Amino acid sequence: MKNTNEPSVIVEIRGDEAANEMFSLVRERIIKPLVDVSLHSFDLSLANREATSDAITLQAAAAVMKHRAAVKCSTITPTAAQVENYGLSQRWKSPNATLRKALNGVIFREPIVLDSVPRIVPGWEAPIVVARHANADQYQAADFTVSGAGSLRLSFIPSDGSAPLIKEVTTFGSDGGVALGMYNNMDSIRTFARACFQQALRLGLPLYFSTKHTVLKEYDGAFVEAFEAVYRAEFTHLFARAGLSYEHRLIDDMVSFAIKSSGGFLWALKNYDGDVQADIVAQGFGSPGLMASVLAGEDGKTCLFEAAHGTVARHYKRWAKGEVLGANPVATIAAWSRALEHRGALDSNDELVEAARTIDAAIRQTVADGVMTADLADLVGGQSRVGTAEFIDAVAGKLSFHRGRAVGQAD
């Protein structure tokens, strides 16, 4: 498959542990034999982030912003114990957080629906894409214990020197209690809203946003108002033209709706809510190994694709001891195929888009033929289990021809 214009570039970000082994196998056995695309590679393994003082992460972020299409392997964000175990000079930041900040982007989690794999929520026929506002709220809150009687206040001190705003929260009795102070930023909320609307348009899905603004009238109310303002100012006509809708729903009502629905929508949530509901959706569609992730920039055109399952440390430890790697590579293959599809859409390269769809079809046919890793075989029942490499080879074996014609061969 040759491009007639400038070479198509996909930024490839390598990572850690079992995820990196899967990532490399997919690149070598599926992607390179099928398509001719330029890969700009960055090694974000923990060892290389240490060796470069994490400069490699900033270099990767710059490349993603430049080329707008990227595929990423899961990486380790070290714990305090791992700093000691790996002999690190410091506790390096999450690469995903650095990339998200650079792209001013939002992470969307999307299940890969395989007809041959039973779903725990059987009515879900089409994907439910979860958008999580991964900024502040509980994750950057100040929480503490109070040991006795006293008053709790929140205060805001304006930078312009005007009078402070003091909010009386509660009065504790002699047994004390616990307290939490959390916040968010309006610019981040608007960026989140804009990215959600852009992604809904890209995927052709209606958008729902859910909060509990009846309880948190000011806090959640600010989110609701921001979404509505961005929608009315920038997206009403675009959604109408695409035949899509936007609606805010209370989160308890939305949870009930989601369970009873057949899927097929984008669900935007605040930070904690999105963290929880993404896991529920992943399991409801069958397996966390079937959950894809995309970091989408605010511009709606910059996308970084990744499997959502992390580095799969449990499988890596077994593999390091000599066992056959048995992790499910479906989401990793899908991350590559979606990066190809996005690159093709950016370049108006129909062949590249078709190659990506061919890979997706090969995944589905492989599973339908009964070739499954342990997590999928356990769901289906009565199927023999294969290792990671065997599954990847089975998918690769279906890619030489598609509908009776060759897809393409890289030099």
C-alpha angles and dihedrals in degrees: 000000000000129000118223094203130049113327113276110244127204118184109228117203116193124205147172147308123341091346090062092049090053091044092053094045091052092048094049101038103033113017105039096046091049109042139030104225130141114245118203102199130207124182108219095169113140090249093055094044086055092046093051097037085244093297087126090067092056090047090052091049091052090051092050091051090049099047099029095211122084144155121207136197118218115267137201120255098199124235121213089263092052091051087062096039094050094039093238123177090224144350101277119217123252109277089214091057091050092048093045091052093047093050094039082227145153129228117234122193117206128181120228105230114213115186092210093056115077116234122226086222096046096192093064103102101156129041123276107211114206120208114195122196095224098193131105119309110111093346095067098026129128108239127173146157124249115207103202149357120329147104127282119212136173117211133191117199111199116224091223092067096250122140117300120249111230123189121195106219107176147314118246124217125225093283091060122207142202133294137200131193117187138168147178137203125245094220090054092048092051091047089051091050093048093049091050093052091046092050093047088055092047092051096037093235133137114247128230124184119193133193139145096248092151087070102029093042097170101029101044090028089065090056092049093048092047093052091048093048094049091046095051095043100043116010113032094094093040092053091046091051090050093046092241133135138213125207138167116220133180108259096240090051090046093051090054091046092049094052092049095043129091090232124238103135143097114246117201118199142171119258104276094033091052092048091056100038094048089061092046091051092046093053093041090060091053112268141015084231087072096058119109126195134205128187103209122193123228090253091067091229104075112081134171115192126205143158109259098218100086126226094320092230094179093060091042092057091052092046091049088057091056102267121134112267106251104177118132109254097187095104091046092052089046091051089057093045092050091050088053091048092049092048089050092050092050091050097038085239105156093183092058091048090050091049090054091051090048090056091051090050090050091053091052094047092048092055092042088055089059098256103137143152117238097270092056095039089055090054095048097038128213094044126125116240126238132193127248096263093046091053092048091049090051091054091046090052091062095052103072090085133017121192089347099307136091115259096208142281129233119226 
